[in-house]
Amino acid sequence: MIPGRTQALLNRAVREQGLCGAALGVVDTDGRQGTFLVGQAAREPEVAPLDEGTWWDLASLTKPLFTAREVLRATEDGLLDLDDSLSAHLPDLAWMQETPLKARTLRHLLTHTAGLPAWAPLYTWGEAGTIRARLLQEPWPLTEPGGVVYSDLGYLLLGTVLERVRGRPLREFGLDEGLTFTPDPANSAATERCPWRGRVLRGETHDENAWALGGAPGHAGLFGTLAGVLAQAERLLRGGWLSPAAQAAALRPHAEGRTLVFVSAAPGWSGGGLCGPHAFGHTGFTGTGLWVEPERGLAWVLLTNRVHPSRHGTLDIQALRRAVGNTLLAGWGESMGGQDGPLG
C-alpha cells in the first residue's frame, strides 16, 4: 500500500504548507497500483472537490510525454532522424541570417544542448501568428552546443518541426486516454490567479507562452488525469511506451544529467536520494512530476497544483518531491518485508 509516511507528508503539505491538492499514483513491474488523493481541486474563486478524474495541468511534462515521444514516433516512421539539422525541416529558419542554429540537430533540442536561451516572454510579442513567425526569425544568442541549458525555446522549435513533417497542428495529434490539450474546466485542478489574464486559471494552460500560442505548442499545454499519467509511467517501466528500439533510445544517457528525453538520477534530483543510478523522471512547473526506478521495479506520479492560487507560495515543492520518492522507496521494501507486493 502507499506508505503511511508518504501519506502523512502529503497531508501535512495540504494542511500546513499551503498546497491545495495532490494526487499520487504508484505502479510496479507486475502492474499493481496504488493511489492517494488529498486536498481540493480549487480554493478560489470557490472550493472544488478533487477526484481521480481531475485533469491536471502537466506543464513541462508535455515535453517528454508528448513532444519528445512524437519526435521518436516520427523517427520510427522514417519522417526524420534525430541527427537531422533544424534547417532540414525548417528551411525558413533565420532567413537571410547567418547563425549556427541552423546546423543544430533535433538531438540537441531534445537534450537541451543546442545552446538556446531557457525562455523568453513570447506572450508579449503579439498574436499567435506573429509569435510563431518571430520564433523562427529571432536572432537568438547561442552558446556552444553540448552544455545542458534547459530550454522551452528548443521544444517550441521541435513542435514546429513536428507540425511540418506531419502536416497538421499539434492539437490534432492523437493522444492516449487520460491525456488532452482541451480538458473540461469544471473537472480541472485550478492553477494560478493570473495577473496577465485577470482570472483564476482552470482548464486552460498556466504557461503564458503556451496560452498565447493557442494552448498546444511543443513545450507545455498538455493536461492529464492521474490514471492517464500513471499509464505513461507504467509503459516506461514495463515497456510499450514506444517500440523497443525507440524506447531504448529515449532512456539512453545523452548529456550530463539527461537521457535523450528525461532527467537522470543525480545528487539532489527531484526523485529523491534513495533512487539508483538508472532512475529517470521529469517535472512540471505547476507541481507535477513522473519518476521511474527500474532497479526497484517501481514508478510513481505526483500531481499537484502548487501554483494555486499563486506561484509565489512558500511550499518547497522540490523537497516534497524528494521526500515522497524516498518514503515510497523505503516504505515499499519495508511494507513487503523486502519483497515486491500489492499496492493498496
QUIGIZI-V21947 format. One record per residue. N is the residue number from 0. OMEGA is omega in radians with two decimals (NA if undefined). Layout:
N:OMEGA + N:OMEGA
//
This chain:
0:3.05 + 1:-3.08 + 2:3.13 + 3:3.12 + 4:3.11 + 5:3.10 + 6:-3.14 + 7:3.10 + 8:-3.10 + 9:3.06 + 10:-3.13 + 11:3.12 + 12:3.12 + 13:-3.03 + 14:-2.96 + 15:-2.98 + 16:3.01 + 17:3.13 + 18:-3.12 + 19:-3.09 + 20:3.14 + 21:3.04 + 22:-3.12 + 23:3.05 + 24:-3.13 + 25:3.11 + 26:3.12 + 27:-3.06 + 28:3.07 + 29:3.11 + 30:3.11 + 31:-2.98 + 32:2.98 + 33:3.13 + 34:3.09 + 35:3.11 + 36:3.10 + 37:3.08 + 38:-3.01 + 39:3.07 + 40:3.13 + 41:3.00 + 42:3.13 + 43:-0.14 + 44:3.03 + 45:-3.12 + 46:3.09 + 47:-3.09 + 48:3.13 + 49:3.03 + 50:-3.05 + 51:3.08 + 52:3.14 + 53:3.05 + 54:-3.14 + 55:3.04 + 56:-3.03 + 57:3.09 + 58:-3.03 + 59:2.93 + 60:3.00 + 61:-3.07 + 62:3.14 + 63:-2.99 + 64:3.11 + 65:-2.95 + 66:-3.13 + 67:3.12 + 68:3.13 + 69:3.04 + 70:3.12 + 71:3.07 + 72:3.09 + 73:3.05 + 74:3.07 + 75:-3.10 + 76:3.10 + 77:-3.12 + 78:3.11 + 79:3.04 + 80:-3.09 + 81:-3.12 + 82:2.96 + 83:3.02 + 84:3.06 + 85:-3.08 + 86:3.11 + 87:-3.12 + 88:3.10 + 89:-3.08 + 90:3.11 + 91:3.13 + 92:3.09 + 93:-3.13 + 94:3.14 + 95:3.09 + 96:2.97 + 97:-3.13 + 98:3.09 + 99:3.12 + 100:-3.12 + 101:-3.10 + 102:3.10 + 103:-2.98 + 104:3.05 + 105:3.08 + 106:3.07 + 107:-3.10 + 108:-3.13 + 109:-3.05 + 110:3.13 + 111:3.14 + 112:-3.12 + 113:-3.13 + 114:3.12 + 115:3.00 + 116:-3.10 + 117:-2.91 + 118:2.98 + 119:-3.11 + 120:-3.09 + 121:-3.08 + 122:3.09 + 123:-3.05 + 124:-3.10 + 125:-3.10 + 126:-2.96 + 127:-3.13 + 128:3.11 + 129:3.14 + 130:-3.12 + 131:3.14 + 132:-3.09 + 133:3.08 + 134:-3.12 + 135:-3.04 + 136:-3.14 + 137:3.10 + 138:-3.05 + 139:3.02 + 140:-3.07 + 141:2.91 + 142:3.12 + 143:-3.14 + 144:3.06 + 145:3.09 + 146:-3.09 + 147:2.96 + 148:-3.08 + 149:-2.96 + 150:2.94 + 151:-3.06 + 152:3.11 + 153:-3.14 + 154:2.98 + 155:3.10 + 156:3.07 + 157:3.09 + 158:3.10 + 159:3.08 + 160:-3.14 + 161:3.12 + 162:3.13 + 163:-3.04 + 164:3.12 + 165:3.09 + 166:3.10 + 167:-3.14 + 168:-3.13 + 169:-3.12 + 170:-3.10 + 171:3.09 + 172:3.08 + 173:-3.13 + 174:3.06 + 175:3.08 + 176:-3.14 + 177:3.04 + 178:-3.14 + 179:2.94 + 180:-3.06 + 181:-3.12 + 182:3.01 + 183:-3.12 + 184:-3.10 + 185:3.13 + 186:3.14 + 187:3.04 + 188:3.13 + 189:3.01 + 190:-2.92 + 191:2.87 + 192:-2.91 + 193:3.11 + 194:-3.10 + 195:-3.11 + 196:3.03 + 197:-3.14 + 198:2.97 + 199:-3.06 + 200:3.11 + 201:-3.11 + 202:3.01 + 203:-3.00 + 204:3.12 + 205:-3.06 + 206:-3.06 + 207:-3.12 + 208:3.12 + 209:-3.13 + 210:-3.13 + 211:3.14 + 212:3.06 + 213:3.03 + 214:-3.10 + 215:3.01 + 216:-3.04 + 217:-2.97 + 218:-3.08 + 219:3.09 + 220:-3.12 + 221:3.03 + 222:3.11 + 223:2.95 + 224:3.09 + 225:-3.13 + 226:-3.13 + 227:-3.13 + 228:3.11 + 229:3.06 + 230:3.07 + 231:3.13 + 232:-3.14 + 233:3.13 + 234:3.06 + 235:-3.14 + 236:-2.96 + 237:-3.08 + 238:3.11 + 239:3.09 + 240:3.02 + 241:2.98 + 242:3.14 + 243:-3.13 + 244:-3.11 + 245:3.12 + 246:3.09 + 247:3.11 + 248:-3.12 + 249:-3.02 + 250:-3.12 + 251:3.10 + 252:-3.11 + 253:-3.12 + 254:-3.10 + 255:3.10 + 256:-3.09 + 257:2.80 + 258:3.09 + 259:-2.99 + 260:-2.97 + 261:3.03 + 262:-3.12 + 263:3.06 + 264:3.13 + 265:3.11 + 266:3.10 + 267:-3.07 + 268:-2.95 + 269:-3.10 + 270:3.13 + 271:-3.04 + 272:3.13 + 273:3.10 + 274:3.09 + 275:-3.03 + 276:-3.12 + 277:3.11 + 278:3.13 + 279:3.13 + 280:3.12 + 281:3.14 + 282:3.07 + 283:-3.02 + 284:-3.09 + 285:3.14 + 286:-3.10 + 287:3.08 + 288:3.13 + 289:-3.12 + 290:3.13 + 291:3.12 + 292:-3.01 + 293:-3.12 + 294:3.10 + 295:3.14 + 296:-3.04 + 297:3.02 + 298:-3.13 + 299:-3.13 + 300:3.02 + 301:-3.13 + 302:3.08 + 303:2.98 + 304:-3.05 + 305:3.11 + 306:3.13 + 307:0.07 + 308:-3.12 + 309:3.06 + 310:-3.05 + 311:3.07 + 312:-3.06 + 313:3.14 + 314:3.05 + 315:-3.03 + 316:3.13 + 317:3.10 + 318:3.12 + 319:3.12 + 320:-3.13 + 321:3.14 + 322:3.09 + 323:3.13 + 324:-3.12 + 325:-3.12 + 326:3.06 + 327:-3.11 + 328:3.13 + 329:-3.10 + 330:3.12 + 331:3.14 + 332:-3.11 + 333:-3.06 + 334:-3.12 + 335:3.14 + 336:3.14 + 337:-3.14 + 338:3.05 + 339:3.12 + 340:-3.03 + 341:3.04 + 342:3.08 + 343:NA
//
